[in-house]
Amino acid sequence: MSEQTQQTKPGVVIVGAGMAGVQTAVALRAQGFTGPVTLLGAEPHQPYDRPPLSKAVLLGKAEDSAFDVAFDVDFGELRIDLRLGVEVTGVRAAERELDTGAGPVPYEVLVLATGAEPLTLPGAAGVPGVHLLRTLDDAVRLRPVLAAAHDLVVVGAGWIGAEFATAARAAGCAVTVVEAADRVLAGALPAEVAAPMARWYAEAGATLITGARVAAVEEGAVRLGDGRELPAGAVVVGIGARPATAWLDGSGIERGPDGSLTADAHLRTSLPGVYAVGDCASFPSARYGARLLVHHWDNALQGPRAVAANILAGAPVQAYDPVPYFWSEQFGRFVQYAGHHGAADTLLWRGDPAGAAWSVCWLRGDALVAVLAVGRPRDLAQGRRLIESGVPVDPARAADPAVPLKSATA
């Protein structure tokens, strides 16, 4: 055993210093855990919040970008051993040790909170002017690109693509968004719900091209499969993300086809003493009768509380079955979503989607299972509570935008 291993007291070791990792460490202390807590982060920066990257950092609204997005956590006061710039390369379960670039790290309980990594565009690696937007360093590199008001091509018309296109238009860039599917948000929303959102691009002065695959990315241009060539001072790729779990090959920890760590209802992995939380983990939802992989901020905030409770109890005492929630700011609109509409059998509109504010409700039987709110935060808040309670809903009243959702019960 190495000298470093001998000098390190095992305890709870958390891999990943993003929202899920930081909140797990904080929740352990808040719930009374007094043993050693070690938090390992691959990036050199103090742990920070990702949602502001496309706002305060990307648009240069913060004087000190790293400070303005850092979590307000006093790691020293909480006795959290924060180690930055440490890349973890493997788990040796038999020895209860992690392999890292800084040497082995022993653990008694291990929490995997490594998040997700963006998918890359085939053939684009190493091409000058091609960017991803996932980390603080990514955002800092993109700031001068936006400031120069280049012609930008955004690949992907999902949530990330829309948010970046919004920031680029705010910076005065000419923006073209290319989407391989025949519509925006193809993997997230039904066609009839996503259709009104496609109009937002033109209203904001961005060009949207759907049903178009990128054939090649070259310096200064993007070539599409149909032969069209788009000028591109810079290219931003936003085609989704995959759980950052490839480093666990050979560890014996079970993963799903999507790469996610297949946690149980208490966020335990297939290895004893190893938990998984946040973007890297899927979990079974009794509420929805499906295994969910949720790549959103709220999941990384809520899951750590369940992990901490189960670690402290030394037994599975708290199941994790949230109503998933996320929000997006795009093209001057505040979009919120709660629930999971995969098994819904009824879709209801609340308001005119051509207007500034409207909502969509999904029902399974007479129960509300999901709600999307555009500029109607009250619908979201009240709908989320109805989903959590499972009380029956009157479809006619739920479809009337003049009736508060909380009053639409059967």
Secondary structure, DSSP 8 states (H G I E B T S, - for coil): --HHHHHS--SEEEE--SHHHHHHHHHHHHTT--S-EEEEESSSS--B-SGGGGTTTTTT--SSHHHHHB----TTTTTEEEEES--EEEEETTTTEEEETT--EE-SEEEE---EEE---TT-TT-TTEEE-SSHHHHHHHHHHHHTT-EEEEE--SHHHHHHHHHHHHTT-EEEEEESSSSTTTTTS-HHHHHHHHHHHHHTT-EEEES--EEEEETTEEEETTS-EEE-SEEEE-S-EEES-GGGTTS---B-TTS-EE--TTSB-SSTTEEE-GGGEEEEETTTTEEEE--SHHHHHHHHHHHHHHHHHTS---------EEEEEETTEEEEEEE--TT--EEEEES-TTSS-EEEEEEETTEEEEEEEES-HHHHHHHHHHHHHT-BB-HHHHT-TTS-GGG-B-
